[in-house]
Amino acid sequence: MANSSSPEAPIPVGKVSALIGGWIDRLGEVWVEGQIAQLNRRPGAGMVFLTLRDPDRDVSLTVTCFRSVFDQVAEVVQEGSRVLVHAKAEWYTARGSLSLRAAEIRPIGLGELLARLEQLKKRLAGEGLFAADRKRPLPFLPHRIGLVTGRGSAAERDVLEVARRRWPAVRFEVRNVLVQGPSAAGQVAAAVRELDALAEVDVIVVARGGGSVEDLLPFSDEELIRTVAAARTPVVSAIGHEPDQPLLDFVADLRAATPTDAAKRVVPDVGEELARVHQLRDRARRHITGRVEREQAGLEGVRSRPVLAAPHRLVEGPAAEVRALLERSRRVLGHRLDHAQTDLGHTLARVVALSPLATLERGYAVLQRADGMVVTDPAGVAAGERLHARVAAGAFEVTRAQDAGGRVGDEQATRGQDADGQD
């Protein structure tokens, strides 16, 4: 190229850029190690942009990758992380810039370890081992607590002292195991299974006093995680750490920040409970007293009403009305009886005036034949026929007399005969 160019025959910039691009294409795919100096993930963008620098030299390269490639390590990779990038060099002819198109990103050292843990976490979460509906509530007052921790450790001392100070009657079933090293996970899992088999153990606490990520690896072991998930007894994770969480925290029924916090969460404080009992008792007393006072006030209000304060008033009014009606009825009845008596007297007087007896008292008599028929015509009476005569003072029998010529006499003759004493 140098031979084919001269001041008199220079090469255009575009052709030089194209020649550089051809040389770079021959490089192919390479593995590049470096440190992420800058990370740019734009929301919604399909590409992620990184600046990869050499920690030993002041050299950096731009790296681009699809978001799906970066998402595989997004949980364990950040600015400052050391990574291995499998990429292909790309030359942008128009801009004359070089970048690497990454097809795979691998964390180095601790990052690689965290990446494996993240993959295990996703797999176990996919099986539902971390689901919230699997979490069981802790008993209010456990009679016996299972404790899995290191022998003579500060975590064991903190849990025992704090728990007994809060509730002196609490009892522990302690299992001392290794909490660090290759065999620690197996020992912790075996201790959990042993305590879970004891019916008197109400809750199990797995405690450790913190440490580095490498020290806490046993508490992310798959065997331990599945053992805790299968336990029938509620399990509390009490690993003294904050920045990183072992997988035990996700599968446990309760995560405590420290062993001391675990003791406070598992065992109630006797002083606080007594105070709560006193508060509830006072609250109940106030409630009952207030209820009784309200009911008593209501009862007094009801008793003060006229209907209960002077119940006889309800009877006095109707009684007066009854008495008034009774007097009125008596007056009305008396007036009607008097009126009826007067009418009866008038009727009686009329009846007496119209009575045949009154006529008889004026000297008249009523003659009746033997068959009871009243004699109204002298011609209808035969001579010598006996008649029944009724007068005012009584009755007597009479006989019709005959005259000298054999004829019945007239009324005067008959009266004369009566006067002479004849029947």
Residue pairs with C-beta under 8 A, 6 or more apart in sequence:
1 11
1 19
4 11
5 11
11 19
13 96
14 93
17 91
17 93
17 94
17 96
18 93
20 91
20 96
21 91
21 93
24 89
24 90
24 91
24 98
25 89
25 91
27 89
28 88
29 86
29 87
29 88
29 103
30 86
30 87
30 88
30 89
31 84
31 85
31 86
32 52
32 61
32 84
32 85
32 86
32 87
32 100
33 82
33 83
33 84
33 85
33 108
34 52
34 53
34 54
34 55
34 60
34 61
34 82
34 83
34 85
35 52
35 53
35 54
35 55
35 80
35 81
35 82
35 83
36 50
36 51
36 52
36 77
36 78
36 79
36 80
36 81
36 82
36 83
37 51
37 52
37 53
37 60
37 79
38 50
38 51
38 79
39 48
39 49
39 50
39 51
39 78
39 79
40 48
40 49
40 50
41 48
41 67
41 70
45 67
46 66
46 67
47 64
47 65
47 66
47 67
48 64
48 65
48 66
48 67
48 69
48 70
49 62
49 63
49 64
50 62
50 63
50 64
50 65
50 102
51 60
51 61
51 62
51 63
52 60
52 61
52 62
52 63
52 83
52 85
52 100
53 59
53 60
53 61
54 60
55 82
61 98
61 99
61 100
62 97
62 98
62 99
62 100
63 85
63 87
63 99
63 100
63 101
63 102
64 99
64 100
64 101
64 102
65 87
65 101
65 102
65 103
65 105
69 102
69 103
69 104
69 105
70 77
70 105
72 105
72 115
73 83
73 105
73 106
73 107
73 111
73 115
75 114
75 115
75 118
76 107
76 111
76 114
76 115
76 118
77 83
77 105
77 107
77 111
81 107
81 108
81 111
82 107
82 108
82 109
82 111
83 105
83 106
83 107
83 108
83 111
84 105
84 106
84 108
85 100
85 102
85 104
85 105
85 106
86 102
86 103
86 104
86 105
86 106
87 100
87 101
87 102
87 103
88 100
88 101
88 103
89 98
89 99
89 100
90 98
90 99
90 100
90 101
91 97
91 98
92 98
92 99
106 112
106 115
107 113
107 114
107 115
110 213
110 214
113 213
113 214
113 217
114 213
117 220
117 247
120 220
120 222
120 247
121 247
121 250
124 130
124 222
124 225
124 247
124 250
124 251
125 250
128 134
129 225
129 226
129 229
129 250
129 251
130 250
130 251
134 229
135 253
135 254
136 234
136 253
137 234
137 253
138 203
138 234
138 236
138 253
138 254
138 265
138 266
139 202
139 203
139 234
140 268
141 167
141 267
141 268
142 170
142 202
142 203
142 266
142 267
143 170
143 171
143 200
143 202
144 171
144 172
144 173
144 198
144 200
144 201
144 202
145 163
145 170
145 171
145 172
145 173
145 201
145 202
145 203
145 204
145 205
145 266
145 267
146 172
146 173
146 174
146 175
146 195
146 196
146 198
146 201
146 203
146 204
146 205
146 233
147 156
147 159
147 160
147 172
147 173
147 174
147 175
147 204
147 205
147 207
148 175
148 177
148 188
148 191
148 192
148 195
148 204
148 205
148 206
148 207
149 155
149 156
149 159
149 174
149 175
149 176
149 177
149 179
149 205
149 206
149 207
149 208
149 259
150 156
150 176
150 177
150 178
150 179
150 180
150 208
150 209
151 176
152 176
153 179
153 207
153 208
153 209
154 209
154 259
155 207
155 208
155 209
155 238
155 240
155 259
156 174
156 176
156 207
156 259
158 207
158 209
158 258
158 259
158 260
158 263
159 205
159 207
159 238
159 259
159 260
159 262
159 263
160 172
160 174
160 263
162 260
162 263
162 264
162 267
163 170
163 172
163 263
163 266
163 267
164 170
166 263
166 264
166 267
166 268
166 269
166 270
167 267
167 268
167 269
167 270
168 270
170 267
173 195
173 198
173 200
173 201
175 191
175 194
175 195
177 184
177 187
177 188
177 190
177 191
178 184
178 187
178 188
178 218
179 188
179 208
179 218
180 211
180 215
180 218
181 218
184 218
185 217
185 218
185 219
185 221
185 223
185 224
186 221
186 223
188 206
188 218
188 219
188 224
189 221
189 223
189 224
189 227
192 204
192 206
192 224
192 227
192 228
192 231
192 235
193 227
193 231
195 201
195 204
195 233
196 204
196 231
196 232
196 233
201 233
202 233
202 234
203 233
203 234
203 235
203 236
203 266
204 231
204 233
204 234
204 235
204 236
205 235
205 236
205 238
205 256
205 259
205 262
205 263
205 266
206 219
206 228
206 235
206 236
206 237
206 238
206 239
206 248
206 252
207 238
207 239
207 259
207 262
208 216
208 219
208 238
208 239
208 240
208 259
209 240
209 259
210 239
210 240
210 241
210 258
211 240
211 241
213 244
216 239
216 241
216 244
216 246
217 246
218 224
219 237
219 239
219 246
219 247
219 248
220 246
220 247
220 248
224 248
225 247
225 248
225 251
228 235
228 248
228 251
228 252
229 251
234 253
234 254
235 251
235 252
235 253
235 254
236 252
236 253
236 254
236 255
236 256
236 262
236 265
236 266
237 246
237 248
237 249
237 252
237 254
237 255
237 256
238 256
238 258
238 259
238 261
238 262
239 246
239 248
239 249
240 257
240 258
240 259
242 257
245 255
249 255
254 265
256 262
256 265
302 308
303 309
306 313
307 314
352 358
356 366
357 392
360 366
360 390
360 391
360 392
361 392
363 392
364 391
365 389
365 390
365 391
366 374
366 389
366 390
367 374
367 375
367 381
367 387
367 388
367 389
367 390
367 398
368 374
368 375
368 387
368 388
368 389
368 390
369 375
369 381
369 385
369 387
369 388
370 386
370 388
375 381
375 387
378 408
378 410
378 411
381 387
381 400
381 408
382 400
382 408
383 400
383 401
383 402
383 407
383 408
384 399
384 400
384 401
384 402
385 399
385 400
386 397
386 398
386 399
387 397
387 398
387 399
387 400
388 395
388 397
388 398
389 395
389 396
389 397
389 398
397 423
398 418
398 423
399 423
400 408
400 414
401 408
401 409
401 413
401 414
401 417
401 422
402 408
402 409
403 409
403 413
409 417
